[in-house]
Amino acid sequence: MPIDFKSLHKLESVPGSLSSRTRSANETVQVLVKLRKGAKRPSFIKPRTQITSRIFSAEITFGDMQRLEADPAVESMSLNRRMPGIK
């Protein structure tokens, strides 16, 4: 089932490279997740990097983005963007 980014109110922004085509629920993406103060990380997400006590990065499927949206522990999420190469 395709993901409708407009339904994800906790998603801060969608890079143009991701919104330009329909994505399947099984495709993976890297996200930054910010938890609400005092909340615990959702058990279905394994962090890649813990940035602060409330912010971490993770690689998840687009389908799990909907689970994050519904999780009351999650304050917001952002999709990673490719950084330009440094010369």
C-alpha positions, 0 to 999 in steps of 0.5 A: 500500500502506498504511503500518503505523506499528508497523513503523517502529521508528526513528519516535519518535512518531506525531501523532494527526492522522496515525495517525487514517486510513490513508495511502498510500505516495505521500502526502508528510509533513515529517520530522526525521531524525537521523543516526548519528554519522559517517553521511552523509545517504541519497542519496534524501533532499533536506533542506529545512533542515539543523539540525545536522550530524546533524539535518535536515528533509525532505519525503518520501513515506510510502513513503520512511519505510520506506527511512529505517527500513532505512537504517543511517545513520538513528538516528531520525525524527520526523513534523512536527506542526502548531504551534498559532496564536499570537495 
